[in-house]
Amino acid sequence: MTGREFEARLRKLGRARGVAVSFDSGHGKGSHGRLYCGDRFTTLKDRKKEIGPGLLNAMLNQPGLTKKDLESR
């Protein structure tokens, strides 16, 4: 999954749950930024590159989500 796919799936999940999802490029260097999901956030690396399984798990744990949350939508 790329960063762009992750963001799209998180936005879709946020709409379904009624939670605001936004990206703030000001909180990161270069291609990195903060992806807010309600009042929690995770750092999103380059949106064009593939996200490895370990990093994906860490990015999901920070806002309190699981892989199943993203897959079921």
CHARMM-style PDB file with segment names, atoms N, HN, CA, C and O in Angstrom:
ATOM      1  N   MET     1       0.850  -1.175   0.000  1.00  0.00      PROA
ATOM      2  CA  MET     1       0.000   0.000   0.000  1.00  0.00      PROA
ATOM      3  C   MET     1       0.895   1.237   0.000  1.00  0.00      PROA
ATOM      4  O   MET     1       1.868   1.311   0.751  1.00  0.00      PROA
ATOM      5  N   THR     2       0.561   2.193  -0.837  1.00  0.00      PROA
ATOM      6  HN  THR     2      -0.229   2.133  -1.446  1.00  0.00      PROA
ATOM      7  CA  THR     2       1.316   3.447  -0.878  1.00  0.00      PROA
ATOM      8  C   THR     2       0.738   4.426   0.149  1.00  0.00      PROA
ATOM      9  O   THR     2      -0.329   4.195   0.717  1.00  0.00      PROA
ATOM     10  N   GLY     3       1.458   5.509   0.369  1.00  0.00      PROA
ATOM     11  HN  GLY     3       2.325   5.696  -0.092  1.00  0.00      PROA
ATOM     12  CA  GLY     3       0.977   6.537   1.289  1.00  0.00      PROA
ATOM     13  C   GLY     3      -0.343   7.139   0.828  1.00  0.00      PROA
ATOM     14  O   GLY     3      -1.215   7.440   1.643  1.00  0.00      PROA
ATOM     15  N   ARG     4      -0.486   7.312  -0.489  1.00  0.00      PROA
ATOM     16  HN  ARG     4       0.223   7.067  -1.151  1.00  0.00      PROA
ATOM     17  CA  ARG     4      -1.718   7.879  -1.047  1.00  0.00      PROA
ATOM     18  C   ARG     4      -2.910   6.935  -0.813  1.00  0.00      PROA
ATOM     19  O   ARG     4      -4.005   7.387  -0.480  1.00  0.00      PROA
ATOM     20  N   GLU     5      -2.690   5.623  -0.990  1.00  0.00      PROA
ATOM     21  HN  GLU     5      -1.800   5.256  -1.260  1.00  0.00      PROA
ATOM     22  CA  GLU     5      -3.746   4.643  -0.737  1.00  0.00      PROA
ATOM     23  C   GLU     5      -4.133   4.640   0.744  1.00  0.00      PROA
ATOM     24  O   GLU     5      -5.314   4.582   1.089  1.00  0.00      PROA
ATOM     25  N   PHE     6      -3.115   4.703   1.618  1.00  0.00      PROA
ATOM     26  HN  PHE     6      -2.156   4.749   1.339  1.00  0.00      PROA
ATOM     27  CA  PHE     6      -3.374   4.729   3.053  1.00  0.00      PROA
ATOM     28  C   PHE     6      -4.235   5.929   3.423  1.00  0.00      PROA
ATOM     29  O   PHE     6      -5.210   5.805   4.164  1.00  0.00      PROA
ATOM     30  N   GLU     7      -3.864   7.088   2.900  1.00  0.00      PROA
ATOM     31  HN  GLU     7      -3.072   7.189   2.298  1.00  0.00      PROA
ATOM     32  CA  GLU     7      -4.626   8.303   3.183  1.00  0.00      PROA
ATOM     33  C   GLU     7      -6.061   8.187   2.669  1.00  0.00      PROA
ATOM     34  O   GLU     7      -6.999   8.580   3.362  1.00  0.00      PROA
ATOM     35  N   ALA     8      -6.235   7.657   1.471  1.00  0.00      PROA
ATOM     36  HN  ALA     8      -5.472   7.338   0.908  1.00  0.00      PROA
ATOM     37  CA  ALA     8      -7.578   7.510   0.894  1.00  0.00      PROA
ATOM     38  C   ALA     8      -8.434   6.561   1.727  1.00  0.00      PROA
ATOM     39  O   ALA     8      -9.604   6.841   1.986  1.00  0.00      PROA
ATOM     40  N   ARG     9      -7.852   5.444   2.143  1.00  0.00      PROA
ATOM     41  HN  ARG     9      -6.902   5.217   1.933  1.00  0.00      PROA
ATOM     42  CA  ARG     9      -8.612   4.486   2.965  1.00  0.00      PROA
ATOM     43  C   ARG     9      -8.968   5.076   4.320  1.00  0.00      PROA
ATOM     44  O   ARG     9     -10.060   4.846   4.838  1.00  0.00      PROA
ATOM     45  N   LEU    10      -8.039   5.840   4.895  1.00  0.00      PROA
ATOM     46  HN  LEU    10      -7.151   6.027   4.474  1.00  0.00      PROA
ATOM     47  CA  LEU    10      -8.304   6.463   6.194  1.00  0.00      PROA
ATOM     48  C   LEU    10      -9.394   7.528   6.071  1.00  0.00      PROA
ATOM     49  O   LEU    10     -10.239   7.655   6.957  1.00  0.00      PROA
ATOM     50  N   ARG    11      -9.378   8.287   4.986  1.00  0.00      PROA
ATOM     51  HN  ARG    11      -8.691   8.184   4.266  1.00  0.00      PROA
ATOM     52  CA  ARG    11     -10.427   9.289   4.761  1.00  0.00      PROA
ATOM     53  C   ARG    11     -11.794   8.619   4.607  1.00  0.00      PROA
ATOM     54  O   ARG    11     -12.790   9.107   5.141  1.00  0.00      PROA
ATOM     55  N   LYS    12     -11.838   7.505   3.879  1.00  0.00      PROA
ATOM     56  HN  LYS    12     -11.028   7.109   3.446  1.00  0.00      PROA
ATOM     57  CA  LYS    12     -13.091   6.774   3.680  1.00  0.00      PROA
ATOM     58  C   LYS    12     -13.602   6.233   5.021  1.00  0.00      PROA
ATOM     59  O   LYS    12     -14.796   6.308   5.313  1.00  0.00      PROA
ATOM     60  N   LEU    13     -12.698   5.693   5.824  1.00  0.00      PROA
ATOM     61  HN  LEU    13     -11.729   5.632   5.587  1.00  0.00      PROA
ATOM     62  CA  LEU    13     -13.060   5.194   7.145  1.00  0.00      PROA
ATOM     63  C   LEU    13     -13.554   6.334   8.027  1.00  0.00      PROA
ATOM     64  O   LEU    13     -14.528   6.176   8.763  1.00  0.00      PROA
ATOM     65  N   GLY    14     -12.885   7.482   7.955  1.00  0.00      PROA
ATOM     66  HN  GLY    14     -12.093   7.611   7.357  1.00  0.00      PROA
ATOM     67  CA  GLY    14     -13.293   8.650   8.735  1.00  0.00      PROA
ATOM     68  C   GLY    14     -14.690   9.116   8.367  1.00  0.00      PROA
ATOM     69  O   GLY    14     -15.485   9.443   9.248  1.00  0.00      PROA
ATOM     70  N   ARG    15     -15.001   9.151   7.069  1.00  0.00      PROA
ATOM     71  HN  ARG    15     -14.355   8.885   6.354  1.00  0.00      PROA
ATOM     72  CA  ARG    15     -16.357   9.532   6.633  1.00  0.00      PROA
ATOM     73  C   ARG    15     -17.398   8.562   7.179  1.00  0.00      PROA
ATOM     74  O   ARG    15     -18.463   8.977   7.635  1.00  0.00      PROA
ATOM     75  N   ALA    16     -17.087   7.274   7.130  1.00  0.00      PROA
ATOM     76  HN  ALA    16     -16.222   6.937   6.759  1.00  0.00      PROA
ATOM     77  CA  ALA    16     -18.025   6.254   7.612  1.00  0.00      PROA
ATOM     78  C   ALA    16     -18.254   6.369   9.118  1.00  0.00      PROA
ATOM     79  O   ALA    16     -19.352   6.097   9.602  1.00  0.00      PROA
ATOM     80  N   ARG    17     -17.231   6.768   9.851  1.00  0.00      PROA
ATOM     81  HN  ARG    17     -16.338   6.989   9.458  1.00  0.00      PROA
ATOM     82  CA  ARG    17     -17.332   6.870  11.312  1.00  0.00      PROA
ATOM     83  C   ARG    17     -17.656   8.281  11.795  1.00  0.00      PROA
ATOM     84  O   ARG    17     -17.857   8.498  12.990  1.00  0.00      PROA
ATOM     85  N   GLY    18     -17.706   9.225  10.887  1.00  0.00      PROA
ATOM     86  HN  GLY    18     -17.543   9.049   9.916  1.00  0.00      PROA
ATOM     87  CA  GLY    18     -17.998  10.605  11.270  1.00  0.00      PROA
ATOM     88  C   GLY    18     -16.843  11.300  11.954  1.00  0.00      PROA
ATOM     89  O   GLY    18     -17.048  12.147  12.823  1.00  0.00      PROA
ATOM     90  N   VAL    19     -15.623  10.945  11.565  1.00  0.00      PROA
ATOM     91  HN  VAL    19     -15.457  10.257  10.859  1.00  0.00      PROA
ATOM     92  CA  VAL    19     -14.406  11.518  12.156  1.00  0.00      PROA
ATOM     93  C   VAL    19     -13.677  12.330  11.086  1.00  0.00      PROA
ATOM     94  O   VAL    19     -13.526  11.878   9.951  1.00  0.00      PROA
ATOM     95  N   ALA    20     -13.235  13.511  11.450  1.00  0.00      PROA
ATOM     96  HN  ALA    20     -13.358  13.878  12.372  1.00  0.00      PROA
ATOM     97  CA  ALA    20     -12.503  14.361  10.509  1.00  0.00      PROA
ATOM     98  C   ALA    20     -11.104  13.807  10.274  1.00  0.00      PROA
ATOM     99  O   ALA    20     -10.402  13.450  11.219  1.00  0.00      PROA
ATOM    100  N   VAL    21     -10.703  13.737   9.001  1.00  0.00      PROA
ATOM    101  HN  VAL    21     -11.274  14.027   8.233  1.00  0.00      PROA
ATOM    102  CA  VAL    21      -9.365  13.282   8.626  1.00  0.00      PROA
ATOM    103  C   VAL    21      -8.736  14.382   7.772  1.00  0.00      PROA
ATOM    104  O   VAL    21      -9.333  14.831   6.794  1.00  0.00      PROA
ATOM    105  N   SER    22      -7.529  14.812   8.143  1.00  0.00      PROA
ATOM    106  HN  SER    22      -7.044  14.447   8.937  1.00  0.00      PROA
ATOM    107  CA  SER    22      -6.862  15.867   7.378  1.00  0.00      PROA
ATOM    108  C   SER    22      -5.360  15.625   7.361  1.00  0.00      PROA
ATOM    109  O   SER    22      -4.814  14.953   8.237  1.00  0.00      PROA
ATOM    110  N   PHE    23      -4.700  16.184   6.347  1.00  0.00      PROA
ATOM    111  HN  PHE    23      -5.143  16.729   5.635  1.00  0.00      PROA
ATOM    112  CA  PHE    23      -3.249  16.064   6.194  1.00  0.00      PROA
ATOM    113  C   PHE    23      -2.631  17.441   6.364  1.00  0.00      PROA
ATOM    114  O   PHE    23      -3.092  18.411   5.763  1.00  0.00      PROA
ATOM    115  N   ASP    24      -1.577  17.529   7.190  1.00  0.00      PROA
ATOM    116  HN  ASP    24      -1.203  16.740   7.678  1.00  0.00      PROA
ATOM    117  CA  ASP    24      -0.880  18.783   7.430  1.00  0.00      PROA
ATOM    118  C   ASP    24       0.581  18.613   7.034  1.00  0.00      PROA
ATOM    119  O   ASP    24       1.353  17.974   7.748  1.00  0.00      PROA
ATOM    120  N   SER    25       0.958  19.186   5.896  1.00  0.00      PROA
ATOM    121  HN  SER    25       0.331  19.706   5.316  1.00  0.00      PROA
ATOM    122  CA  SER    25       2.337  19.043   5.411  1.00  0.00      PROA
ATOM    123  C   SER    25       3.305  19.932   6.188  1.00  0.00      PROA
ATOM    124  O   SER    25       4.518  19.770   6.056  1.00  0.00      PROA
ATOM    125  N   GLY    26       2.810  20.850   6.980  1.00  0.00      PROA
ATOM    126  HN  GLY    26       1.825  20.983   7.087  1.00  0.00      PROA
ATOM    127  CA  GLY    26       3.661  21.743   7.762  1.00  0.00      PROA
ATOM    128  C   GLY    26       4.341  21.065   8.932  1.00  0.00      PROA
ATOM    129  O   GLY    26       5.298  21.604   9.487  1.00  0.00      PROA
ATOM    130  N   HSD    27       3.865  19.891   9.319  1.00  0.00      PROA
ATOM    131  HN  HSD    27       3.087  19.452   8.868  1.00  0.00      PROA
ATOM    132  CA  HSD    27       4.455  19.146  10.432  1.00  0.00      PROA
ATOM    133  C   HSD    27       5.291  17.984   9.907  1.00  0.00      PROA
ATOM    134  O   HSD    27       5.035  16.826  10.238  1.00  0.00      PROA
ATOM    135  N   GLY    28       6.275  18.294   9.102  1.00  0.00      PROA
ATOM    136  HN  GLY    28       6.483  19.235   8.833  1.00  0.00      PROA
ATOM    137  CA  GLY    28       7.164  17.272   8.577  1.00  0.00      PROA
ATOM    138  C   GLY    28       8.157  17.887   7.619  1.00  0.00      PROA
ATOM    139  O   GLY    28       7.959  18.992   7.114  1.00  0.00      PROA
ATOM    140  N   LYS    29       9.215  17.161   7.379  1.00  0.00      PROA
ATOM    141  HN  LYS    29       9.376  16.263   7.789  1.00  0.00      PROA
ATOM    142  CA  LYS    29      10.241  17.651   6.462  1.00  0.00      PROA
ATOM    143  C   LYS    29      10.072  16.969   5.117  1.00  0.00      PROA
ATOM    144  O   LYS    29       9.729  15.788   5.055  1.00  0.00      PROA
ATOM    145  N   GLY    30      10.306  17.688   4.063  1.00  0.00      PROA
ATOM    146  HN  GLY    30      10.585  18.647   4.113  1.00  0.00      PROA
ATOM    147  CA  GLY    30      10.259  17.109   2.729  1.00  0.00      PROA
ATOM    148  C   GLY    30       8.875  16.589   2.387  1.00  0.00      PROA
ATOM    149  O   GLY    30       7.904  17.345   2.380  1.00  0.00      PROA
ATOM    150  N   SER    31       8.789  15.311   2.108  1.00  0.00      PROA
ATOM    151  HN  SER    31       9.578  14.696   2.114  1.00  0.00      PROA
ATOM    152  CA  SER    31       7.528  14.713   1.689  1.00  0.00      PROA
ATOM    153  C   SER    31       6.707  14.183   2.861  1.00  0.00      PROA
ATOM    154  O   SER    31       5.609  13.666   2.654  1.00  0.00      PROA
ATOM    155  N   HSD    32       7.214  14.300   4.086  1.00  0.00      PROA
ATOM    156  HN  HSD    32       8.106  14.719   4.255  1.00  0.00      PROA
ATOM    157  CA  HSD    32       6.506  13.813   5.257  1.00  0.00      PROA
ATOM    158  C   HSD    32       5.500  14.850   5.759  1.00  0.00      PROA
ATOM    159  O   HSD    32       5.645  16.045   5.502  1.00  0.00      PROA
ATOM    160  N   GLY    33       4.489  14.383   6.472  1.00  0.00      PROA
ATOM    161  HN  GLY    33       4.371  13.412   6.681  1.00  0.00      PROA
ATOM    162  CA  GLY    33       3.505  15.272   7.070  1.00  0.00      PROA
ATOM    163  C   GLY    33       2.679  14.521   8.085  1.00  0.00      PROA
ATOM    164  O   GLY    33       2.841  13.312   8.256  1.00  0.00      PROA
ATOM    165  N   ARG    34       1.802  15.223   8.754  1.00  0.00      PROA
ATOM    166  HN  ARG    34       1.670  16.205   8.615  1.00  0.00      PROA
ATOM    167  CA  ARG    34       0.942  14.618   9.765  1.00  0.00      PROA
ATOM    168  C   ARG    34      -0.436  14.357   9.196  1.00  0.00      PROA
ATOM    169  O   ARG    34      -1.041  15.224   8.565  1.00  0.00      PROA
ATOM    170  N   LEU    35      -0.924  13.150   9.429  1.00  0.00      PROA
ATOM    171  HN  LEU    35      -0.433  12.446   9.942  1.00  0.00      PROA
ATOM    172  CA  LEU    35      -2.256  12.768   9.011  1.00  0.00      PROA
ATOM    173  C   LEU    35      -3.102  12.653  10.273  1.00  0.00      PROA
ATOM    174  O   LEU    35      -2.926  11.733  11.072  1.00  0.00      PROA
ATOM    175  N   TYR    36      -4.025  13.603  10.440  1.00  0.00      PROA
ATOM    176  HN  TYR    36      -4.168  14.350   9.790  1.00  0.00      PROA
ATOM    177  CA  TYR    36      -4.881  13.636  11.623  1.00  0.00      PROA
ATOM    178  C   TYR    36      -6.137  12.814  11.397  1.00  0.00      PROA
ATOM    179  O   TYR    36      -6.757  12.880  10.336  1.00  0.00      PROA
ATOM    180  N   CYS    37      -6.501  12.048  12.398  1.00  0.00      PROA
ATOM    181  HN  CYS    37      -5.997  11.994  13.260  1.00  0.00      PROA
ATOM    182  CA  CYS    37      -7.737  11.267  12.388  1.00  0.00      PROA
ATOM    183  C   CYS    37      -8.438  11.613  13.700  1.00  0.00      PROA
ATOM    184  O   CYS    37      -8.164  11.014  14.740  1.00  0.00      PROA
ATOM    185  N   GLY    38      -9.349  12.589  13.636  1.00  0.00      PROA
ATOM    186  HN  GLY    38      -9.571  13.075  12.791  1.00  0.00      PROA
ATOM    187  CA  GLY    38      -9.964  13.108  14.853  1.00  0.00      PROA
ATOM    188  C   GLY    38      -8.920  13.885  15.630  1.00  0.00      PROA
ATOM    189  O   GLY    38      -8.281  14.785  15.086  1.00  0.00      PROA
ATOM    190  N   ASP    39      -8.741  13.541  16.915  1.00  0.00      PROA
ATOM    191  HN  ASP    39      -9.261  12.810  17.357  1.00  0.00      PROA
ATOM    192  CA  ASP    39      -7.758  14.241  17.745  1.00  0.00      PROA
ATOM    193  C   ASP    39      -6.428  13.487  17.826  1.00  0.00      PROA
ATOM    194  O   ASP    39      -5.515  13.925  18.526  1.00  0.00      PROA
ATOM    195  N   ARG    40      -6.310  12.363  17.120  1.00  0.00      PROA
ATOM    196  HN  ARG    40      -7.052  12.008  16.551  1.00  0.00      PROA
ATOM    197  CA  ARG    40      -5.072  11.587  17.085  1.00  0.00      PROA
ATOM    198  C   ARG    40      -4.418  11.741  15.716  1.00  0.00      PROA
ATOM    199  O   ARG    40      -5.075  12.137  14.754  1.00  0.00      PROA
ATOM    200  N   PHE    41      -3.128  11.429  15.628  1.00  0.00      PROA
ATOM    201  HN  PHE    41      -2.595  11.107  16.410  1.00  0.00      PROA
ATOM    202  CA  PHE    41      -2.434  11.592  14.354  1.00  0.00      PROA
ATOM    203  C   PHE    41      -1.342  10.553  14.181  1.00  0.00      PROA
ATOM    204  O   PHE    41      -0.940   9.881  15.131  1.00  0.00      PROA
ATOM    205  N   THR    42      -0.874  10.436  12.954  1.00  0.00      PROA
ATOM    206  HN  THR    42      -1.201  10.982  12.182  1.00  0.00      PROA
ATOM    207  CA  THR    42       0.279   9.631  12.617  1.00  0.00      PROA
ATOM    208  C   THR    42       1.090  10.392  11.576  1.00  0.00      PROA
ATOM    209  O   THR    42       0.554  11.261  10.887  1.00  0.00      PROA
ATOM    210  N   THR    43       2.359  10.078  11.456  1.00  0.00      PROA
ATOM    211  HN  THR    43       2.794   9.373  12.015  1.00  0.00      PROA
ATOM    212  CA  THR    43       3.200  10.711  10.450  1.00  0.00      PROA
ATOM    213  C   THR    43       3.120   9.893   9.170  1.00  0.00      PROA
ATOM    214  O   THR    43       3.305   8.676   9.184  1.00  0.00      PROA
ATOM    215  N   LEU    44       2.847  10.563   8.084  1.00  0.00      PROA
ATOM    216  HN  LEU    44       2.697  11.552   8.072  1.00  0.00      PROA
ATOM    217  CA  LEU    44       2.743   9.916   6.777  1.00  0.00      PROA
ATOM    218  C   LEU    44       3.975  10.271   5.971  1.00  0.00      PROA
ATOM    219  O   LEU    44       4.278  11.446   5.763  1.00  0.00      PROA
ATOM    220  N   LYS    45       4.693   9.236   5.511  1.00  0.00      PROA
ATOM    221  HN  LYS    45       4.447   8.281   5.680  1.00  0.00      PROA
ATOM    222  CA  LYS    45       5.881   9.499   4.695  1.00  0.00      PROA
ATOM    223  C   LYS    45       5.447   9.793   3.266  1.00  0.00      PROA
ATOM    224  O   LYS    45       4.265  10.019   3.007  1.00  0.00      PROA
ATOM    225  N   ASP    46       6.384   9.792   2.355  1.00  0.00      PROA
ATOM    226  HN  ASP    46       7.344   9.609   2.565  1.00  0.00      PROA
ATOM    227  CA  ASP    46       6.121  10.094   0.949  1.00  0.00      PROA
ATOM    228  C   ASP    46       4.894   9.333   0.451  1.00  0.00      PROA
ATOM    229  O   ASP    46       4.851   8.105   0.529  1.00  0.00      PROA
ATOM    230  N   ARG    47       3.918  10.042  -0.048  1.00  0.00      PROA
ATOM    231  HN  ARG    47       3.953  11.039  -0.112  1.00  0.00      PROA
ATOM    232  CA  ARG    47       2.662   9.433  -0.474  1.00  0.00      PROA
ATOM    233  C   ARG    47       2.808   8.573  -1.724  1.00  0.00      PROA
ATOM    234  O   ARG    47       1.921   7.775  -2.028  1.00  0.00      PROA
ATOM    235  N   LYS    48       3.907   8.722  -2.450  1.00  0.00      PROA
ATOM    236  HN  LYS    48       4.627   9.371  -2.204  1.00  0.00      PROA
ATOM    237  CA  LYS    48       4.101   7.956  -3.676  1.00  0.00      PROA
ATOM    238  C   LYS    48       4.777   6.608  -3.426  1.00  0.00      PROA
ATOM    239  O   LYS    48       4.703   5.710  -4.266  1.00  0.00      PROA
ATOM    240  N   LYS    49       5.427   6.465  -2.291  1.00  0.00      PROA
ATOM    241  HN  LYS    49       5.487   7.194  -1.609  1.00  0.00      PROA
ATOM    242  CA  LYS    49       6.197   5.254  -2.010  1.00  0.00      PROA
ATOM    243  C   LYS    49       5.388   4.231  -1.226  1.00  0.00      PROA
ATOM    244  O   LYS    49       4.409   4.553  -0.553  1.00  0.00      PROA
ATOM    245  N   GLU    50       5.835   2.994  -1.340  1.00  0.00      PROA
ATOM    246  HN  GLU    50       6.631   2.732  -1.886  1.00  0.00      PROA
ATOM    247  CA  GLU    50       5.204   1.866  -0.663  1.00  0.00      PROA
ATOM    248  C   GLU    50       5.490   1.931   0.843  1.00  0.00      PROA
ATOM    249  O   GLU    50       6.588   2.302   1.257  1.00  0.00      PROA
ATOM    250  N   ILE    51       4.499   1.568   1.650  1.00  0.00      PROA
ATOM    251  HN  ILE    51       3.607   1.267   1.313  1.00  0.00      PROA
ATOM    252  CA  ILE    51       4.646   1.518   3.104  1.00  0.00      PROA
ATOM    253  C   ILE    51       4.873   0.055   3.478  1.00  0.00      PROA
ATOM    254  O   ILE    51       4.064  -0.807   3.134  1.00  0.00      PROA
ATOM    255  N   GLY    52       5.967  -0.228   4.176  1.00  0.00      PROA
ATOM    256  HN  GLY    52       6.625   0.472   4.455  1.00  0.00      PROA
ATOM    257  CA  GLY    52       6.277  -1.592   4.608  1.00  0.00      PROA
ATOM    258  C   GLY    52       5.330  -2.058   5.707  1.00  0.00      PROA
ATOM    259  O   GLY    52       4.662  -1.237   6.336  1.00  0.00      PROA
ATOM    260  N   PRO    53       5.265  -3.361   5.945  1.00  0.00      PROA
ATOM    261  CA  PRO    53       4.314  -3.901   6.934  1.00  0.00      PROA
ATOM    262  C   PRO    53       4.553  -3.410   8.359  1.00  0.00      PROA
ATOM    263  O   PRO    53       3.593  -3.152   9.084  1.00  0.00      PROA
ATOM    264  N   GLY    54       5.808  -3.277   8.774  1.00  0.00      PROA
ATOM    265  HN  GLY    54       6.588  -3.487   8.185  1.00  0.00      PROA
ATOM    266  CA  GLY    54       6.096  -2.802  10.131  1.00  0.00      PROA
ATOM    267  C   GLY    54       5.681  -1.356  10.330  1.00  0.00      PROA
ATOM    268  O   GLY    54       5.080  -1.005  11.346  1.00  0.00      PROA
ATOM    269  N   LEU    55       6.006  -0.520   9.354  1.00  0.00      PROA
ATOM    270  HN  LEU    55       6.494  -0.804   8.529  1.00  0.00      PROA
ATOM    271  CA  LEU    55       5.637   0.894   9.429  1.00  0.00      PROA
ATOM    272  C   LEU    55       4.120   1.048   9.361  1.00  0.00      PROA
ATOM    273  O   LEU    55       3.549   1.892  10.051  1.00  0.00      PROA
ATOM    274  N   LEU    56       3.470   0.238   8.535  1.00  0.00      PROA
ATOM    275  HN  LEU    56       3.934  -0.447   7.974  1.00  0.00      PROA
ATOM    276  CA  LEU    56       2.011   0.295   8.430  1.00  0.00      PROA
ATOM    277  C   LEU    56       1.361  -0.008   9.774  1.00  0.00      PROA
ATOM    278  O   LEU    56       0.425   0.678  10.185  1.00  0.00      PROA
ATOM    279  N   ASN    57       1.862  -1.043  10.463  1.00  0.00      PROA
ATOM    280  HN  ASN    57       2.623  -1.599  10.129  1.00  0.00      PROA
ATOM    281  CA  ASN    57       1.319  -1.370  11.789  1.00  0.00      PROA
ATOM    282  C   ASN    57       1.512  -0.222  12.766  1.00  0.00      PROA
ATOM    283  O   ASN    57       0.607   0.096  13.537  1.00  0.00      PROA
ATOM    284  N   ALA    58       2.679   0.399  12.740  1.00  0.00      PROA
ATOM    285  HN  ALA    58       3.414   0.140  12.114  1.00  0.00      PROA
ATOM    286  CA  ALA    58       2.948   1.526  13.643  1.00  0.00      PROA
ATOM    287  C   ALA    58       2.036   2.707  13.316  1.00  0.00      PROA
ATOM    288  O   ALA    58       1.527   3.369  14.221  1.00  0.00      PROA
ATOM    289  N   MET    59       1.828   2.973  12.016  1.00  0.00      PROA
ATOM    290  HN  MET    59       2.241   2.435  11.282  1.00  0.00      PROA
ATOM    291  CA  MET    59       0.973   4.090  11.608  1.00  0.00      PROA
ATOM    292  C   MET    59      -0.488   3.843  11.971  1.00  0.00      PROA
ATOM    293  O   MET    59      -1.232   4.792  12.218  1.00  0.00      PROA
ATOM    294  N   LEU    60      -0.902   2.593  12.007  1.00  0.00      PROA
ATOM    295  HN  LEU    60      -0.297   1.822  11.807  1.00  0.00      PROA
ATOM    296  CA  LEU    60      -2.274   2.260  12.397  1.00  0.00      PROA
ATOM    297  C   LEU    60      -2.447   2.293  13.910  1.00  0.00      PROA
ATOM    298  O   LEU    60      -3.510   2.674  14.401  1.00  0.00      PROA
ATOM    299  N   ASN    61      -1.411   1.896  14.660  1.00  0.00      PROA
ATOM    300  HN  ASN    61      -0.548   1.587  14.262  1.00  0.00      PROA
ATOM    301  CA  ASN    61      -1.498   1.874  16.120  1.00  0.00      PROA
ATOM    302  C   ASN    61      -1.629   3.279  16.707  1.00  0.00      PROA
ATOM    303  O   ASN    61      -2.323   3.465  17.706  1.00  0.00      PROA
ATOM    304  N   GLN    62      -0.981   4.256  16.105  1.00  0.00      PROA
ATOM    305  HN  GLN    62      -0.418   4.105  15.293  1.00  0.00      PROA
ATOM    306  CA  GLN    62      -0.992   5.611  16.657  1.00  0.00      PROA
ATOM    307  C   GLN    62      -2.400   6.198  16.735  1.00  0.00      PROA
ATOM    308  O   GLN    62      -2.744   6.770  17.770  1.00  0.00      PROA
ATOM    309  N   PRO    63      -3.234   6.085  15.694  1.00  0.00      PROA
ATOM    310  CA  PRO    63      -4.618   6.571  15.842  1.00  0.00      PROA
ATOM    311  C   PRO    63      -5.565   5.510  16.398  1.00  0.00      PROA
ATOM    312  O   PRO    63      -6.773   5.741  16.457  1.00  0.00      PROA
ATOM    313  N   GLY    64      -5.043   4.349  16.809  1.00  0.00      PROA
ATOM    314  HN  GLY    64      -4.062   4.161  16.762  1.00  0.00      PROA
ATOM    315  CA  GLY    64      -5.867   3.321  17.425  1.00  0.00      PROA
ATOM    316  C   GLY    64      -6.673   2.500  16.432  1.00  0.00      PROA
ATOM    317  O   GLY    64      -7.818   2.144  16.712  1.00  0.00      PROA
ATOM    318  N   LEU    65      -6.094   2.193  15.277  1.00  0.00      PROA
ATOM    319  HN  LEU    65      -5.164   2.482  15.049  1.00  0.00      PROA
ATOM    320  CA  LEU    65      -6.788   1.417  14.245  1.00  0.00      PROA
ATOM    321  C   LEU    65      -6.096   0.081  14.027  1.00  0.00      PROA
ATOM    322  O   LEU    65      -4.990  -0.144  14.519  1.00  0.00      PROA
ATOM    323  N   THR    66      -6.754  -0.804  13.286  1.00  0.00      PROA
ATOM    324  HN  THR    66      -7.652  -0.622  12.887  1.00  0.00      PROA
ATOM    325  CA  THR    66      -6.176  -2.091  12.913  1.00  0.00      PROA
ATOM    326  C   THR    66      -6.226  -2.236  11.398  1.00  0.00      PROA
ATOM    327  O   THR    66      -6.899  -1.463  10.715  1.00  0.00      PROA
ATOM    328  N   LYS    67      -5.511  -3.229  10.877  1.00  0.00      PROA
ATOM    329  HN  LYS    67      -4.965  -3.857  11.432  1.00  0.00      PROA
ATOM    330  CA  LYS    67      -5.551  -3.488   9.437  1.00  0.00      PROA
ATOM    331  C   LYS    67      -6.973  -3.830   8.999  1.00  0.00      PROA
ATOM    332  O   LYS    67      -7.396  -3.483   7.896  1.00  0.00      PROA
ATOM    333  N   LYS    68      -7.691  -4.506   9.865  1.00  0.00      PROA
ATOM    334  HN  LYS    68      -7.347  -4.789  10.760  1.00  0.00      PROA
ATOM    335  CA  LYS    68      -9.064  -4.897   9.558  1.00  0.00      PROA
ATOM    336  C   LYS    68      -9.952  -3.681   9.340  1.00  0.00      PROA
ATOM    337  O   LYS    68     -10.856  -3.720   8.505  1.00  0.00      PROA
ATOM    338  N   ASP    69      -9.709  -2.598  10.081  1.00  0.00      PROA
ATOM    339  HN  ASP    69      -8.975  -2.567  10.759  1.00  0.00      PROA
ATOM    340  CA  ASP    69     -10.475  -1.359   9.915  1.00  0.00      PROA
ATOM    341  C   ASP    69     -10.345  -0.830   8.501  1.00  0.00      PROA
ATOM    342  O   ASP    69     -11.334  -0.387   7.917  1.00  0.00      PROA
ATOM    343  N   LEU    70      -9.141  -0.866   7.936  1.00  0.00      PROA
ATOM    344  HN  LEU    70      -8.338  -1.226   8.410  1.00  0.00      PROA
ATOM    345  CA  LEU    70      -8.909  -0.358   6.591  1.00  0.00      PROA
ATOM    346  C   LEU    70      -9.404  -1.310   5.517  1.00  0.00      PROA
ATOM    347  O   LEU    70      -9.874  -0.867   4.469  1.00  0.00      PROA
ATOM    348  N   GLU    71      -9.308  -2.594   5.755  1.00  0.00      PROA
ATOM    349  HN  GLU    71      -8.926  -2.954   6.607  1.00  0.00      PROA
ATOM    350  CA  GLU    71      -9.688  -3.591   4.757  1.00  0.00      PROA
ATOM    351  C   GLU    71     -11.192  -3.741   4.615  1.00  0.00      PROA
ATOM    352  O   GLU    71     -11.686  -4.039   3.527  1.00  0.00      PROA
ATOM    353  N   SER    72     -11.912  -3.542   5.685  1.00  0.00      PROA
ATOM    354  HN  SER    72     -11.511  -3.300   6.568  1.00  0.00      PROA
ATOM    355  CA  SER    72     -13.363  -3.773   5.639  1.00  0.00      PROA
ATOM    356  C   SER    72     -14.130  -2.656   4.956  1.00  0.00      PROA
ATOM    357  O   SER    72     -15.341  -2.776   4.771  1.00  0.00      PROA
ATOM    358  N   ARG    73     -13.482  -1.600   4.586  1.00  0.00      PROA
ATOM    359  HN  ARG    73     -12.498  -1.502   4.737  1.00  0.00      PROA
ATOM    360  CA  ARG    73     -14.185  -0.473   3.963  1.00  0.00      PROA
ATOM    361  C   ARG    73     -14.003  -0.478   2.483  1.00  0.00      PROA
ATOM    362  OT1 ARG    73     -14.525   0.399   1.794  1.00  0.00      PROA
TER     363      ARG     73
END
